[in-house]
Amino acid sequence: MAVAATLPHALAPARNRQRLIESLSGSAFAFPAFLLLVLTNLVPLVVLLYLSFTDFELGALDSHFLGLDNFRKALAAFQQTNNLAPSGKLDADTWNALLSENTDPPLTS
């Protein structure tokens, strides 16, 4: 009779382990998809951020942090293309040019 009374308590750890395995199996199936999502979406974004703030050139051994200089140069080129004073600063005229619906191609030769 003592054996029958302790039998349910002896099976309790096995049941808890089975529940744990069942609850983690969904995560185990979803992990490869999550890993693929991270590698194909987030890694390129991190590389893009790194490249946009440095002076990286293909084949160069090192690169230097430039901060926002690349963006200032791009803004100055946009201002020059739209016949504005190429200051590299975002002013009201530049905002208006950015928001206008210009149908001209951005690159002309």
Backbone hydrogen bonds, N-H to C=O, Kabsch-Sander energy under -0.5 kcal/mol:
donor,donor_aa,acceptor,acceptor_aa,energy
5,A,1,M,-1.4
6,T,2,A,-1.1
7,L,3,V,-0.9
10,A,6,T,-1.6
11,L,7,L,-1.4
12,A,8,P,-0.8
15,R,11,L,-2.1
16,N,12,A,-2.4
17,R,13,P,-2.1
18,Q,14,A,-2.1
19,R,15,R,-2.4
20,L,16,N,-2.1
21,I,17,R,-2.4
22,E,18,Q,-2.3
23,S,19,R,-2.3
24,L,20,L,-2.0
25,S,21,I,-1.2
26,G,22,E,-0.7
28,A,24,L,-2.0
29,F,25,S,-1.8
30,A,26,G,-1.8
31,F,27,S,-1.9
34,F,30,A,-2.2
35,L,31,F,-2.7
36,L,32,P,-2.2
37,L,33,A,-2.1
38,V,34,F,-2.3
39,L,35,L,-2.5
40,T,36,L,-2.1
41,N,37,L,-1.5
42,L,37,L,-0.6
42,L,38,V,-1.1
43,V,38,V,-1.6
45,L,41,N,-1.0
46,V,42,L,-2.1
47,V,43,V,-2.2
48,L,44,P,-2.4
49,L,45,L,-2.2
50,Y,46,V,-2.1
51,L,47,V,-2.6
52,S,48,L,-2.1
53,F,49,L,-1.1
53,F,50,Y,-0.6
54,T,51,L,-0.8
55,D,64,H,-1.5
60,A,57,E,-2.1
66,L,53,F,-3.0
67,G,53,F,-1.5
69,D,66,L,-1.0
72,R,68,L,-2.1
73,K,69,D,-2.3
74,A,70,N,-1.9
75,L,71,F,-2.2
76,A,72,R,-2.5
77,A,73,K,-2.2
78,F,74,A,-2.0
79,Q,75,L,-2.4
80,Q,76,A,-2.4
81,T,77,A,-2.2
82,N,78,F,-1.7
83,N,80,Q,-1.3
84,L,79,Q,-3.2
87,S,85,A,-2.2
91,D,89,K,-1.0
95,W,91,D,-2.3
96,N,92,A,-2.4
97,A,93,D,-2.1
98,L,94,T,-2.5
99,L,95,W,-2.4
100,S,96,N,-1.1
102,N,100,S,-1.4
108,T,106,P,-0.5
